[in-house]
Amino acid sequence: MILPIVAYGNSVLKHQAEEISKDYPDFKQLVADMFETMYHAQGCGLAAPQINKSIRLFVIDTDEFKEKYPEGAGIKKVFVNPQIIELSGTEWSFKEGCLSLPDMSEDVIRPSKVRIHYFDEDFVEHEDEFDGIVARVIQHEYDHLEGLVYVDRVSSMRKLLIKSKLRNITEGLVNPEYKMIFAKKNRR
């Protein structure tokens, strides 16, 4: 089932998410719905807070980047209760977008490698290192679990310059191709 995506300005995007256990209600269906929602909105990652669930869960599929970033090929994963252990490597800038912030993107600097501890969709424990575009997508989605969105990582000056775009998203004055939950009632 395709779920509505929470827009920038909603409080669920500002709170640290809670861990879940393997008996979380309808967990497998939730994961399937998250992938379906992500693909419908043409995203490469989706965190549970973006579908109004403040739990430590996100999904990614970086295959769309495989032409330019070969490390992204075939990477489709579920991360449950993830904890970043280490960020390392060269910092690099990339124009990030977010399904919760439609019609905008900003350059964000992040480290090129991430070591992360997590459980998969079967609650099997993993500790893996990812690099390049995969590391970036993981860091972006992980930020959602910590109550951050990518615009929290841009300079104060840049944030001032995009203030009206952010206000438009909060107020529902955008028209994405997918259903959203806005912080304020759409005035149109």
N, C-alpha and C positions, 0 to 999 in steps of 0.2 A: 504494500500500500504506500502510495506517495504521501508524505507528511508535509505540512507547512513548515517553512523555515523561519526561524526567529530573526527579526531584523535588528540591526544596530540600534541601541537605545533601550532595549528590553533588559531588565535587571538580571535575568538568568545568565546573560553573557558576562556579567561582572562578578559572579560568585565562583569561589573554588568548588569544584564538583566533588561529590562523595563517592567513595569506593562502593563496589557492589559485590555480591557473592554469586556463586554458581546457581543458586536457586532464585535469581532475579526473575520476576514474573514475565513469561513469554519472551525470554531473552533471544532465542533463535529467530523468532519472528521480528523482533526489534532490529536485529542485525540485518536481516533481509530487507526490511523496510528502509533502513538507513542507506543501504547500497542502492536500492531502487530510487529513493529520493535524490541521492547524490547524482546518479546517472541522469535522471530526469532534468535536473538543474544544470547539467553539464559541468559538474565539479570533479575534482580529483581527491577530495577528502571531505569528511563531514563528522563533526563532533556532536555528541548527545546534547550538550547545551543548545546547539543550533536547532534542535527539534524540541526544545523546551523541557529537556530532562537533565537535571543537574547531577549527572552521574559520570564516572570516569570511564568513558568509552568513546572511541573514534574508529572510523574506517577510512582506508585510503585505497586508491588504485592509480598508480603513476604511469601506467602503460601508455597513455596519450603523449607522454614526453619522450618516448623511446628513440625517436628520430634524432633529436638534438642531445638528449641525455640518455645514453644506452643503459645506465644503471637503473633506470626506471622501468625497463622492459619486464613485464610479467609480475610486477609487484602489486599484489592485491591482498591486503591484510586487515585484520581486526586487532585492535589494541584495547585490552580491558585492564583497568587499574594500572596504567603505565606510570613509570617513574623514570625520568631522565637521570642517568647516572653521571654522564659526562658529555660535555660539548667540547669539540676540539677542531683542529684543522684551520684552514685559511678562511677568514670572513669574506663573504661575497654578497653583492647586491643583486636583487632580483625583483622584478615588478610583480608583487603579489596581489591577488584578488581574493575575495571571500564571498561565499553565497549569502552571508548575512549583511554584506555591504555591496549590493548590486550596482552595476554601472560605474565602478571606480576601481582603481588599482594604484598602488604606491610602491616605490622602491624601498625594500626592507633589507637590512644587513643582518646576516645570520652566519654562524659557523658552518663549515662544510661537512662536519661529521657529528653524529649523535650516537651515544651508547645508551640503550634503553632496556629496562626491565618491564615485562608485561605478561599478560596471559592472553592466549588466543581465544577464539570463539568456543573452543572445547574446554577452556580453562586449563590448558596446558601452559606451564610456565616457560618463559623464554628470556634470554638476555642476548641482544643482538646489537651489532653496529651497522649503521647505514651511512651512506655518504651522498653528496651531490643533491640532486633534485629530491630524492627520497627522504634524505635527512631534513631538507627544507619543509616538505609537506608534513612530515612528522612533527617538526617543531611548531609549525603553524597550528596544526590541530591540537597539539598538546597545550599550546597557549590558551585555547578555548576552555580547557579543563581547569586552568589556573585563573580564569576570569579576565583574560586578556584577548584583545583582537589586534590585528596587525597594525592598525593606526595608532595603537598605544606605543608602538616602537618607532614611529617617525618623530622628527624633531618638533619642538614646540612651534617653531615658525611655520613649518609645513602644515601642522595641524590647524593653525589659524587660517591658512590659505584654503583648506578644504572644509572649513567649518560649515559653510552653507550646504555643501554636498551631504555632510553628515546629518545636518538638521533635516534636509529633505528626506533622507532615509528614515530617520526617527519618526517623522510626521507622515510617512507613507506616500510621499510625493514622487515615487518611482514606480516603474512598471516592468518588473522582471517577468520572465517567461514562466515563472513558477509561483506557487502560492506562498504568501508570507504572512507572518504575524507582526504587525507594527506596534511600536511603543505607544504611539498616539493615534487617534482615529484619523483616517484619511480624510482630508478636507475637500477633496474633489468630488 
